[in-house]
Amino acid sequence: MWLGAAAIVTDQVGRVLLVHPTYHQDDRWLLPGGVVEPGEHPLDTCRREITEELGLADLPLSSVLAIHSLSPHHPDIRPGMPCPGEIRYVFDGGTLTADQLAAIRLPCDELSEFAFLETRDAVQRLRPVDGQIMLAAYRARLGNTATAHLADGRHILDVPALDRHNVHVRYRPLWDSPLNRGPVPEPLPVQQAWAWCFVPDGRVVLVADPGPRGALPMLPGGTVEKTDATPEGTLHREAAEEAQLTLTDPVRLGWVLDETGEVYGGVGPNARLRLAARVTGIGPAAVDPATGRPFARLLATPAQAAALLGWGPPGARQAGLAAETARERWGLPVAPRAVIEEVPAEGMRLS
C-alpha cells in the first residue's frame, strides 16, 4: 500500500486551501500533503510537506480528521498507473492568520499556484474521490465528530449529519460587514430578519436547503414580506415554515447594512436584521412552502453555527453576542463544543 498524509487548512471565512501541482498532466488540484517516506509517521510527513509546499513551519496539526483507504481498482485511478492501493491520513491544519497567508511561498518546480475555495468549488477541482475525502474530513472538523473512516470515498461507519445532508460552507462577503448595534435608522427599510434560535441546552437551530450543489446552512428567518406586520413577525413565520419552530421573546441584536439590495432586485440600501429568540417547541419535519422541499434541521453550538455559515470573525463575534444575550435574558447555559446533530424528523419536546 502507498501511505500518504494531507491537511485541511482554511482561511478566516472557512475556505479550503488547495494547491496545483506542476507534475500532473491533467488539471488536478490537491490538498497540501504528500507521500510518507520509509520510517516516517504520517504526522511528520504532513508537517514536512506543509513546510516544503507552503513555506509554513511549525503549523499545528491538532487532530486526525479522516483515514481513507483507496482500492487499486477504483475508477479514479488513471489507466495504466500502477497502484497497489493507498492509505491516507488527513489532519486538521487549522485556520491561517493574515500573517501566515502572506508568508505562503510555493516551490515553483512542484506547485504552480494555490487557492482558497468554497467547498462546492473545491470539489470541482479535485478528483471525485479526493473531493469526497476533503468533504468528509472538513465536516468532521466542523461537526466535531470522531475521525471519519472512509473506503473509496465513502463512510464505512455511521454517516454524520453534515455528510448525510451534503452540507457545505458558503463564503458570503456581505456578512463580513460589522453588526450595527443601535436601532435601524428610520429611512432604511428592513429587508431580512434572521435569528439565533436557542434550545434549552444553549445550542441553536440551523436549517439547510438541499439544493442541487449541496445544502447551504442558514439561520432561521427570511425576507420581510408586505404582509408581515414587523420583522419579528417575519421571523415567527419563516421559522415555522422552514424548521417548524415555535419561538418566543425575540430580541434584536443589531443589523447589517446591505448597500445595494441586489438580491432583492436592486432595491438599494437596506438593513438585514439579526435577532436572538428562544425555541419553545420543534414540530415534525414538513415541506417548506416557498421551496417545495423539507429543510434539514441541525443543532449546533453558536460557534459551530458561525463556522458553518462562513461569516468569518464578525460571525464569531455575533455568535458570542447571541450566546451572551441568551444567558442574560433566559438563563441559558453556554453550550460546550459537541457533535452537530440533526433534529429528529418527529420533532423535539423541549422543557
N, C-alpha and C positions, 0 to 999 in steps of 0.2 A: 504494500500500500504506500502511496505517497502520503506525506504528512505536511499540512500547511497551517498557517496562522494568519488571521486578519483582524481588523479592528473596525468598530463602529465609532466614528469621530464626527461630531456635529458642530455647527456654528451656534450662535446665541439664539436663533429662532428655530432650531431643530432640523435644519437641512443637513443631509448626509454627505460626507466627503467621499468623492470618487477620484481615482487617478486614471490617466490614459497612457498605457504603455506604448513604447515605440517598437517592441519586438513581436507584436501580433500582426498578422496580415489583415485580419478583419478589424472593424472599428469597435472592438470590445473595450469597455471600461472595467475597472476593478475596485474593490475596497483596498485600502493600503494594507500591505502584508506580503507574505511570500512563503517560500518552501523552507521547511525545517532542515537544518544541516545535521549530519550524523552526530549523535550525542547531545544534541541541543533540545531543550524543553520548548514547547510551543510558546510559552510566555516570553522566554528570552528571544525567540525568533521574532515575535511581534514587536518587542521593544527595539530590536536591532533594525528591523525593516522600516519602522517608522522613523528612526534616526537617519537611515540611509536614504529613504524615499522622500521624506518631508523636511529633513534637517531639524527635527524636533527631538531633542534628547530629554530623557527622564520624564516622558509623558506618562502620567499614572494610568495603569490598566487595572481597574477596580474589581472586575468580575468576569467570569466566563458567561457570555450571553447565549451561545449556541455551540453545539458539537454536531457536525454534519458528516455523514458517510455517503460517498458517491460510488455507485457501482460502475464497473468497467464497460457496461453495455448501455449506459444512459444515453438518450438521443442527443444531448447537448455536447457530447464528446465528438470532436471533429473526425471525419472518416480518415482512416489510416494512422491516426495518432495512437501510439502505444500507451495504454493507460491501465495500470493494474488495479485501479480504484484509489480513492482518496479519503482521508480523514482530515477534517478542517476544524480548528478551534476559532471561534470568533469572540474577541474580547471587547470590553467596554472601554473605549478610549476617551470618553468624557466629552466635554464641551470646551472648545478653544476660546481663549480670550482674544481681544483685539490685537494684543502684542504677539500672541502666538500665531495668529493669522498672518500678520505682517512678516513673521520670521520664517514662513514656509519657503524652502528652497528645494527645487527638484533636480535630480541628476539628469542632465539633458540627454545622456546616452541611453537612459532607461525609461524616462517618463517625459511626455511632451507637454502635458497640462494637467491641472486639477480643477475640480468644480464642486461647489456645494449645491445640492439639488434636493428639491422636494422628493419624497419617496415615490410619488406617482411618476415623476420624470426619471428618477434614478433607475427604476426597474426597466425603463425603455432602453437604457444604455448598457445594461448588464445582460449576460447570458440569462435565459429564463431561470435556470436552476440557481444561478448566483443571485438573481433578484429575489427568489424565494428565501434563500438563506439570509440575505440582508434584511428583508422584512421581518422574518421570524426573530432574528437577533435584536433588531431595533425595538420591536414590540415587546420583547422580553424585558428590555430596559425600561420602556415607558410604563408597562403594566406591572413591573416589579414581580414578575413570575419567576419560577425556577428556570434553570438553564434549559433552553429548548433543545431537545434531542430529535434530530432530523435524519431521514434517509431519502436520498434522491429528491430533496427539496420539500419533503412532506413530514409533518409531525408523526412520530411513532408512538407518542403517549397522548395524553389529553390535549385538545386544541384550546388554547386560551381565547378569551372573549375577543381581544383585538384581532387575532388571526381569523377567528370564526366569522367575523363580520367584515374582514378585509379593510380595517380602519387605517387611514393614512393621516399624516400631519401635513397641513397646508400652510405655507407661509403667506401671511396677509399683511402687506406693508402698511395699510391704513391703521391697523390695530397696534402698530408700534407707536402711534401717537399718544401723547400724555393724556391721562384721565383728569378732566377738569372737575374739581370737587364742588364748586359753587352751583347755584341754580342755573338752569339753561336760560340764556338771555331771551328776553321777550320776543324779539322779531324772528328768532331762529326756530324753525319747525323741528319737532322730534319725529324722525322717520323710522326709528327702530327702538325696541325695548328687549334686551336680553338680561337674564338673571342667573346668578349663582344660587341654585336651588338646593338647600341643605336638608338632609335627612338627619334624624336624631343623633347619629354617631359622628357627625361632623363632616361626612362626605357629601359630595354634590352629585347631581344627576347630569349627565351629558346625553345628548341624542346624536345619532349618526345616521345620515341619509345614505342608503345603499345605492349610490349612482353607478354608472357603467364602468368608471375607472376606479371604483373603490368608495368606501364610506368615509365621509368627512365629518368629524365631530363638531358639535356646536353647543353653546349654552341654550337652554330652552328660551323661547321667545321668538320675535319676528317683527315683521313690518307693521307699523301702525296704520290701520285702515280707517277710512272715514266713519265707519260705523262704531269704532271704538271711542268711548267717551274720554278715556285717558290712556296714557301709555301703560299704566298699571293694568287697565282693562285688557290691553293687547297681550300683556304677559299672561294673565289668567287664561285667556282664550287660547293662545298658542301653546302654552304648557299643557293644557288639557288635550288639545288636538294632537300634538306631536308625541307627548310622552305619558298622557293620561295622568297628569299630576294635579293634585288639589293643593293650592298654595294659600298661605295666609301671611299677613303683615309684611308686604313688600316694602323695602326701604331703598331709596335712591343712593347709590354710591358716588355717582358722577356721570359725566358724559364725555364722549369722544367727538371731535369735530370732523365731519366729512365735508371737505371744501367744495366738492363738485357734485355730489349726489348722482354720480354716473350710473350706479347700479339701480337707481330709481328713475332712470330716464333723463338724467342730467337736470335735476330739479334745482341744483345749486347748493349753497352751503346749508347744512342741516346737522342736527345733533343725533348721535346714537347713544341711547341711554343705557347705563349699566346699573343693575339693581341686585339686591340680595333678598331672598324670600325663604320662608320655612315650608317644607313639604309636610303636609298632614295626611296625605294618602296617595297611593300609586295604584291605579286600576289595571285591569287586564290589558295586554297589548292590543292595539287596534290600528286600523289603516288611517294614515294622515289624510284628511280630506283634500288638502292642497296638492299632494303628490300622487295619491292613489296607492301608496305602499306604506307598510309599517316601518318605523324607525327603530334602530337598535337603541336600547336604553342601558347606559353604563353608569356604574357607581365608582367614583374616583375621589381621591383627596383633591382639595383645591389646587395644590401644587402640581399634581399629576394632570389635572384638567388643563392648567395653563400650558404645560408642555405639549399636550395633545393638540391644543388649539393653535399652536405656532405663533403665540403672541410675544415671545421673547421676554426680556427683562421687564418691560412695562406690564406684561401679562402676569408675571410672577408677583410683581408688587400689587397688582389689582387683586390677585388671588389671596394674598396676605391680608389686604384690607377687608375683603369679603369674610374671611375666616375670623378676623378680629371683631367685625360687626356682628357675626353670628354668636360669638362668645359673649359679647357685651349685652346684646339685645335679647337673646334667647337662652343664654347659659349653655350653649352647645360646646362640646369639647373640641380641641384641635385634633383632627383625625391623624393618627400615626400613619406613616407610609405603609401601604398594604397592597395586595393584589387587586387590580382593577377587575371588577365583577360585572356580570350582566344582571339587570333586574329580571326576576323570573317572569315568564310570559303571563302567569296568572296575577301578577302584581305583588304588592307587599302591604302587610299590615304594619302600621307604624304606631309606636306607643307615644 
